[in-house]
Amino acid sequence: MEIYLSPFCLYFFTQTTNQILHISSETTKGMDGETPKLKDQILETGASSTQSFEPVNSICAHLNAFHVYASNPSRHVEANHYCTHLSADLRQCLIYDTPKNPARLIGIEYMVPKAVYERLDVEERKLWHSHVYEVKSGMLIMPNAIVPETVWDTAETAEMKELVGLYGKTYHFWQVDRGDALPLGTPQLMMSFTADNQIPWETVRNRDERYGIKTEKKRDLRQRIESPEILDDADSCWKGR
């Protein structure tokens, strides 16, 4: 199956891949344990030259935003998405708690356009969320430490024009916000913020400081992005459904 790449991914693939896929030999966060055995260290160090990592190497975009628990929208968690474009109609993302190793894989997200979403049955549509507010508010970002800011802003804004109309289905397996050392319990359906009065702005400001960006500036840059109609069944956790 051929992998679809958006214009953004095609242009920035070579600049960002090494940064996104950097492999570290540090131990994983979570449970305490001994340093990895010599066998594991050798495998980790030499794997790139002895094994194929095609699915992971297809990752072409890093998105950062915040997810809320559908069962309790007062709980939120920062989410770093590393996304592959399977086709023009389907993206899939691995979600980590941090962009640096050791990073915990906490969830997954699938994204589809309106044409696919509206064909789903009503109950299924309730499991999906929109991205309109995330894009227009400036809260959804694509972290960058390589490309000059003015160039990146233009490219990022162009990519947001594609993301604004997508619907996402997200599950988290590891509730790192409550301090779990392992992915415990059942998978949790996650949603996105949809209004300014829902946002933990201090948390967003802390995120912005780490990445050297300003959400407010991105909001201004995206004002000309058209806001598509959000189908009624999406974002169900904010509608008491």
C-alpha positions in Angstrom: 0.0 0.0 0.0 1.4 3.4 -1.0 1.7 6.0 1.8 0.0 9.4 1.1 2.0 12.4 2.2 0.4 15.9 2.5 2.4 18.8 0.9 3.7 19.6 4.4 5.1 16.1 5.0 6.6 16.0 1.5 8.4 19.3 2.1 9.6 18.8 5.6 10.1 15.0 5.7 13.9 15.1 5.5 14.3 18.0 8.0 12.1 16.5 10.7 12.5 12.7 10.5 15.8 12.5 12.3 14.5 14.8 15.1 11.3 12.8 15.5 12.8 9.3 15.3 15.9 9.9 17.5 16.6 6.7 19.4 17.8 6.8 23.0 19.2 4.0 25.1 17.8 5.5 28.3 15.5 3.4 30.4 11.8 3.8 30.1 9.8 6.0 32.6 7.4 4.2 34.8 8.3 1.2 36.9 11.6 1.1 38.6 14.0 -1.5 37.2 17.5 -2.4 36.5 19.5 -1.0 33.6 18.7 -2.9 30.3 20.8 -6.0 29.9 23.8 -5.9 27.6 21.8 -8.0 25.0 19.0 -5.4 25.0 21.5 -2.5 24.7 23.2 -4.1 21.7 19.8 -4.8 20.0 18.7 -1.2 20.6 22.0 0.3 19.3 22.2 -1.9 16.2 18.6 -2.4 15.4 18.5 0.4 12.8 21.1 -1.5 10.7 19.8 -5.0 11.2 16.0 -4.6 11.1 13.3 -2.8 9.1 11.3 -0.1 10.7 9.2 0.9 7.7 5.9 1.6 9.6 7.7 3.9 12.0 9.8 5.5 9.3 6.5 6.6 7.6 5.9 9.0 10.5 6.0 12.5 9.0 4.4 14.9 11.4 4.6 15.8 15.1 1.5 17.5 16.6 1.2 18.8 20.1 -2.1 19.5 21.8 -4.2 18.6 24.9 -6.7 15.8 25.3 -9.5 15.6 27.8 -11.1 12.4 29.2 -14.6 11.9 27.7 -15.7 10.4 31.0 -14.4 13.5 32.9 -13.6 16.5 30.8 -12.1 18.3 33.8 -9.0 16.0 33.4 -6.6 16.8 30.6 -3.2 15.6 29.4 -0.6 16.9 27.0 -0.3 14.7 23.9 2.5 14.5 21.4 1.2 12.9 18.2 3.6 11.3 15.7 1.5 10.7 12.6 1.6 8.7 9.4 -0.7 9.5 6.5 -2.0 6.1 5.3 -4.1 7.7 2.6 -5.7 11.0 1.7 -8.6 9.9 3.9 -6.8 8.4 6.9 -4.1 9.4 9.3 -2.9 7.4 12.3 -0.9 8.8 15.2 1.1 7.3 18.0 0.7 9.5 21.1 3.5 10.0 23.6 3.6 12.0 26.9 6.8 13.8 25.9 8.8 14.5 22.7 12.0 13.4 24.3 13.3 9.9 25.3 12.4 8.2 27.5 8.9 8.8 26.2 5.8 6.8 27.3 3.4 5.6 24.5 0.1 6.6 26.1 -2.4 6.3 23.2 -3.4 6.4 19.6 -5.5 8.6 17.4 -7.0 8.1 13.9 -8.1 11.1 11.8 -10.5 11.1 8.9 -12.2 13.9 6.8 -15.9 14.8 7.0 -16.8 12.7 4.0 -15.7 9.6 5.9 -17.0 10.7 9.3 -20.5 11.4 8.1 -20.8 7.8 6.7 -20.4 6.3 10.2 -23.4 5.3 12.2 -24.6 7.7 14.9 -23.2 5.8 17.9 -19.8 5.5 16.3 -19.8 9.3 15.4 -20.2 10.0 19.2 -16.7 8.6 19.7 -15.0 11.2 17.5 -14.0 14.8 18.1 -13.5 17.8 15.9 -10.3 19.8 15.4 -11.8 23.2 14.5 -11.2 24.8 17.9 -7.8 23.3 18.4 -6.7 24.8 15.1 -8.4 28.1 15.3 -7.4 28.8 18.9 -3.7 28.2 18.1 -3.5 25.4 20.7 -2.7 22.7 18.2 0.9 23.1 17.2 3.7 21.4 15.2 6.8 21.8 17.2 9.9 22.9 15.3 13.5 23.5 16.3 15.2 23.5 12.9 13.3 25.6 10.3 13.3 29.5 10.7 10.2 30.7 12.5 8.7 32.7 9.6 9.1 29.8 7.2 7.7 27.3 9.7 4.7 29.5 10.5 3.7 29.6 6.8 4.1 25.8 6.4 2.3 25.0 9.7 -0.6 27.3 8.9 -1.0 25.5 5.5 -1.1 22.2 7.3 -3.7 23.5 9.7 -6.0 24.2 6.8 -6.0 20.4 6.2 -6.3 19.5 9.9 -9.2 21.8 10.7 -11.7 19.7 8.9 -10.6 16.3 10.2 -12.4 14.2 12.9 -10.3 12.2 15.4 -10.9 9.1 17.4 -8.5 8.8 20.3 -7.9 6.3 23.1 -5.4 6.6 25.9 -4.1 3.4 27.6 -1.8 5.0 30.1 -3.2 7.6 32.6 0.1 9.4 33.2 -1.8 12.5 34.6 -2.7 10.5 37.7 0.8 9.1 38.1 0.3 5.6 37.0 3.5 3.6 36.6 1.9 1.3 34.1 -1.0 1.5 31.6 -3.7 0.3 34.0 -7.4 -0.3 33.6 -9.5 0.0 30.5 -8.6 2.3 27.5 -10.0 5.8 28.0 -11.9 7.6 25.2 -10.4 11.1 24.8 -11.8 14.3 23.3 -10.5 17.8 22.4 -11.2 21.2 23.8 -13.9 23.1 22.0 -14.1 26.6 23.7 -11.9 29.1 25.4 -13.7 28.7 28.8 -12.6 25.0 28.9 -8.9 25.6 28.7 -6.3 25.4 31.5 -4.5 28.4 30.2 -1.6 28.2 32.7 -0.9 24.7 31.4 -0.9 26.0 27.8 1.4 28.8 28.7 3.9 26.4 30.3 3.8 24.3 27.1 4.4 27.4 25.0 7.4 28.4 27.1 9.0 24.9 26.6 8.6 25.2 22.8 9.4 28.9 22.5 6.1 29.7 20.9 2.9 31.8 21.6 -0.5 30.3 21.2 -2.0 33.8 20.8 0.3 34.5 17.8 -0.7 31.2 16.1 -4.4 32.1 16.8 -3.9 35.4 14.9 -2.1 33.6 12.0 -5.0 31.2 11.6 -7.9 33.7 11.6 -8.2 33.4 7.8 -8.5 29.6 8.0 -12.2 28.8 7.2 -14.0 27.1 10.0 -16.0 24.2 8.6 -19.3 23.1 10.0 -19.0 20.6 12.8 -21.4 17.7 12.5 -23.7 17.4 15.5 -22.6 14.0 16.9 -18.9 15.0 17.3 -17.5 16.3 20.6 -20.2 14.3 22.6 -18.6 14.8 26.0 -19.3 18.5 25.9 -23.0 17.9 24.9 -24.0 15.5 27.8 -24.1 12.5 25.5 
